[in-house]
Amino acid sequence: MKRAHPSAHQLKPRNSPAGAYRLLWRWHFYAGVFCLPFVLWLACTGLIYLFKPQIEPLLEQRYAQVAAAPRQLASAQVAAALAAVPGTVLNAYRVPEAPTAAAQVLLGRGSEIVRVYVDPSSLQVLYVVRDNDRFMRVIFYLHGELMLGSAGSMVVELAASWTILLLLTGLYLWWPRGRRIGGVIYPRLRQGGRVFWRDLHAVTAVWVSMLALFLLFSGLPWTKSWGGLLRDARQHWANAHVVQDWTIGSADERAGIAAANTPPDEHATHHGMAGMTATSPGAIDDTALDRILPAVEAEHLATPVLIAPPSLKHAGWTARSDADDRSQRADLSLDPVSGEVTRRIDFAERPWLDRMLGYGVAIHEGVLFPPLNQILSALTALGLITACISAAILWWRRRPSGTLGAPAAHEGARHPTGFIALLVLLGLFLPLLGLSMLTVLVVERLALRRLPAIRRFLGLGTLP
């Protein structure tokens, strides 16, 4: 009687490289099922936002450009804007960047900003729009919050955290275990079929993975959970007295706008304090703004430059550069009586954490070293889109009927110690990721064990 030969899977030890490979492949697969729709969304919206410097001027050229002519006083331009939008107060005046630039007056109403374009010569109101209704602001919120506020920010943060794990496991699966370079350095596009789509997915993702990881990490300060923890840490450890240069979601932004739209003293309009008139609530003292403007222009701040009146956010008149490249920004404190600059804070004087994040945000938005930064980020977004589409095609072609198509794991295979350590570190550094992994573990152990049909569909079984 012949002795039965053990199967190939039975010959593999519990800690075999093949078993570990399939376990990490399963992590990669499940992360991909959750992340791919969000990666596509973030890549597409991010790709559009990258070209804000080119797109926004084209969209606004009808009302943001005027004929060169002698300008009236800045205070008169603000008065024309306030008259066009009753019930608002001055939030900020944008210093004209060119002789043909229309005046832009930002008016506040509660927690919102209304942007008014005024012809500085004739004082004719050219266009009025809620700031959050501008095309690039809509794209910004679609990208960061899915237009769902704090809940959307949490979802994006969770998806970004799992995408980091997705890329790291993908790098492990791609890592060359032989001497071939086809399918590792370059895709074998002529072979067709599964090899074509596999190489298009893996090689493209590898080439963009490093910058993609940077973009994911540099986007975390904007998120509700991780960004909130970072803000608290900044205030506790950095002992920073300088206001941070980024907001944590739209809720935080609205709170800041509401503070900027509120006078520092509810009786300010009766006492004429800090440039506020005694006759018209919310109207600025023209002798203040008109004296301040030449001093601000003499500082040659990076454009655009915004001059803001006193508010709960800042006790006195201020001016700030709102340049896309945050490393060029500076803040001014101003004396409304003399019109002089009393204090200037440049980017180099900010806390080290603010500077590090400022560089990261500038690279994230493609503005730190244009146009190369913009080109590299656009190629990264296109690479991620390509990797997502090719992954979906690979999955669709290989999925068994009636199941999700997850790769089966070897029976008794164990996760490598290094991978477990990586999961722990990522779970601690990215709390939402850690909580979601624990949730998945609990659900699998307590619920899915009793639901064999769902387990089969999800591919939670193992190879014999």
Number of C-alpha atoms within 10 A of each C-alpha: 3 4 5 6 8 8 9 8 14 14 10 16 15 17 14 15 15 15 23 19 18 18 21 22 21 19 16 24 20 19 20 23 15 15 22 21 14 21 21 19 17 22 22 18 20 22 22 17 23 21 17 19 13 10 14 14 12 11 13 13 12 11 18 20 19 18 12 13 12 10 15 13 17 22 18 16 25 28 17 21 30 21 11 15 16 10 13 22 26 26 28 23 25 22 22 18 14 9 14 15 20 27 29 26 28 28 26 26 18 16 16 21 24 21 23 28 25 26 25 28 18 13 20 14 20 18 17 18 13 14 17 16 11 15 14 21 14 16 22 18 19 19 23 27 23 20 16 14 16 20 14 20 26 20 19 25 27 24 24 24 24 25 23 21 21 22 21 19 21 21 17 13 16 16 11 13 8 7 7 9 11 12 20 20 15 14 20 18 15 8 11 11 11 13 16 17 21 21 24 22 25 22 22 24 23 22 17 20 20 14 18 23 17 14 20 17 16 20 20 23 22 22 25 26 20 19 19 18 13 17 15 11 12 16 14 10 8 13 10 15 9 13 11 16 13 17 19 20 24 20 14 16 15 16 16 16 20 20 19 25 28 21 23 19 15 9 12 18 20 14 14 16 17 23 23 22 18 17 11 12 17 23 20 23 19 19 16 21 23 16 17 23 19 12 16 23 13 9 12 10 20 18 18 15 24 21 25 23 31 24 20 16 18 16 15 18 22 25 25 23 23 19 17 19 21 24 21 17 22 22 20 20 21 25 19 22 13 12 19 17 19 10 11 16 14 15 17 13 12 19 16 13 13 23 17 13 19 24 17 21 25 19 23 23 23 27 23 21 11 12 10 12 18 20 14 16 24 21 16 23 26 18 23 26 22 17 26 21 18 20 21 16 15 18 16 12 12 11 13 12 8 9 14 18 19 23 22 17 23 24 16 15 21 16 18 17 9 9 13 11 11 14 16 14 13 18 18 13 13 19 17 21 22 19 14 14 16 13 12 12 13 12 12 15 11 11 12 18 13 11 11 13 12 14 16 16 16 17 18 18 16 13 12 12
